[in-house]
Amino acid sequence: MNKTFKLIDCHTHALEHGVNKEIKVDEMIQSATHKGLEGITLTDHLPLPPGFIDPVPEKDCSMSADKYIEYQKLVKKAVLKYQSQIKVFRGAEVDYLPEYLNWTKTELAKLNLDYAIGSVHFIGTDSNGVNLILDHGKASFENCLEIYGGIKNLAAEYFKRARDMVKTGIFDSIGHLDVLKKYNISNEYFSGNENWYKEEVLKTLDILKEYNLALELNSSGFIKYGEQYPSLWILKEAKKRNVPIILGSDAHLPELIGSNFDQAVQIAKEAGYQAISYFINRKWQEVKI
């Protein structure tokens, strides 16, 4: 970790995906401390709304409502427990589900968080009414491709949902903006240099600027894809628009807290950024880099 400034990991999950996994609030915070971070924002997935059926066989796209209550109690205790060692902030990664927007607003208002990431993981339903998920393995992605009739239609729907999400005004940032590339190793499905794709991205960045949201620089992409989310050209375009960036590892395990942050910071600098943001009480703060 770079010692000339200290960073905050703003996208972390104390619960690993999988059935009957243990909530690891203390372990995540202790890892952040050990790695020399200034702080950590715990952003486990907000539970899915009542009536929304998790399409994953393990039903583990988010915590159950009961488990989430337990989790929030642990996080509130941790904020006080570790206050002399590290800053601990309360956040959530929230699925954009337009049909449940009022429910989402109500739940976020109850929680009084420091930070809310808006992410598009779900993208409509199939002909049987089964909810479609983009990034739960290559098979789920290809299922979405088939249902939408190809990558152009799928990308158009994804970025439209991303823009609609930003316009709601209830989130602080957009998570892993170009997650569509997750399974696009060696440009198997599309090239990020194609004009139709760039147009979708640029329209989305324009909306981010208009609605004053941050863009997440998600370092988990180095592990999953070979580069950060989003790509360097997108970060450069975001900088042209003065869209702030916020750094997160998307770690679901303690050992992955702050992973590839040095590399991510260098990418941010290459894109022209001189500061990285984080949130306290839903308000921007900055760390100079």
C-alpha positions, 0 to 999 in steps of 0.5 A, spaced: 500 500 500 502 506 498 504 510 504 504 517 502 496 517 503 491 513 506 485 510 502 478 508 504 476 501 501 468 503 499 466 497 496 466 491 501 462 485 503 462 482 510 458 476 507 461 471 502 456 469 497 454 462 498 449 458 503 450 458 510 456 463 510 459 467 516 458 474 517 465 477 517 465 484 520 471 484 524 475 480 520 474 485 514 475 491 518 482 488 521 484 486 514 483 493 512 487 496 518 493 491 517 493 493 510 494 500 512 487 503 510 485 509 512 478 506 513 473 501 510 466 502 508 461 496 509 457 495 503 453 488 503 447 488 499 441 490 501 436 485 501 432 483 495 425 486 496 419 482 498 416 479 492 422 479 488 425 472 487 432 471 487 434 467 480 440 464 483 439 456 485 443 458 492 438 464 493 444 468 495 444 474 491 443 478 498 442 477 505 435 475 508 432 481 511 433 477 518 440 476 517 441 483 514 438 486 521 443 482 525 449 484 520 447 492 521 447 491 529 454 488 528 456 494 523 454 499 528 458 496 534 464 495 529 464 503 528 465 504 535 469 498 537 474 500 532 474 508 532 481 509 535 484 504 530 480 505 523 474 509 520 468 504 519 463 507 515 456 504 513 454 503 506 450 498 502 450 496 495 443 496 492 440 493 486 436 497 481 429 494 481 425 499 478 419 496 479 421 496 487 423 503 487 419 506 492 421 500 497 428 501 496 427 509 497 424 507 504 429 502 506 435 506 505 431 512 508 431 507 514 438 505 514 441 512 515 447 510 511 454 514 509 454 511 502 449 507 497 452 504 491 447 503 485 448 497 481 445 493 475 445 486 476 438 484 474 435 486 467 428 484 466 425 477 466 425 471 461 418 469 458 417 465 464 417 471 468 424 468 471 428 474 473 435 475 469 441 476 472 447 479 468 453 476 472 452 470 475 457 466 471 458 465 464 451 461 463 447 467 466 450 472 461 449 468 455 442 466 457 441 474 457 444 475 450 440 470 447 433 473 450 435 480 448 437 477 441 445 479 442 450 484 445 447 490 442 440 489 445 443 487 451 448 493 452 442 498 450 438 495 456 443 495 461 446 502 460 438 505 459 437 501 466 444 504 469 442 511 466 435 511 469 438 508 476 442 515 476 436 519 475 432 516 481 437 521 485 437 516 491 444 513 490 451 516 491 455 512 485 454 507 480 458 500 481 462 497 476 459 501 470 462 496 465 460 490 468 458 487 461 465 486 459 466 481 465 466 475 461 468 478 454 475 475 455 479 476 448 473 480 446 469 474 445 462 478 445 464 485 443 469 490 442 469 496 447 472 500 441 466 499 437 462 506 436 455 503 438 458 501 445 462 508 446 456 511 445 452 508 450 457 509 455 458 516 454 451 517 454 451 514 461 457 519 463 453 525 461 447 523 466 452 521 471 455 528 471 448 531 470 445 528 476 452 529 480 454 522 482 460 518 483 463 513 478 466 507 482 473 505 480 472 497 482 479 494 483 476 487 483 476 487 475 483 486 475 482 479 478 476 477 474 477 480 468 484 483 468 483 490 468 479 495 473 472 497 472 471 501 468 476 501 463 481 507 462 478 510 456 472 511 460 475 514 466 479 519 462 472 521 459 469 521 466 475 526 468 473 530 462 466 531 465 469 532 472 465 526 475 468 524 481 471 517 482 470 512 488 475 506 490 472 499 492 475 492 492 468 489 492 472 484 496 467 478 499 473 475 503 478 479 508 484 477 504 481 481 498 480 488 502 484 493 498 486 488 493 490 492 487 489 499 490 496 501 488 495 499 481 488 502 481 491 509 483 496 509 478 490 508 473 486 514 476 492 518 475 493 516 468 486 518 467 488 525 470 485 524 477 488 528 482 483 525 488 479 520 490 472 521 493 469 517 499 462 518 503 460 520 510 453 521 511 452 521 504 456 527 502 463 527 498 470 527 501 476 527 498 483 524 498 489 527 494 493 522 490 
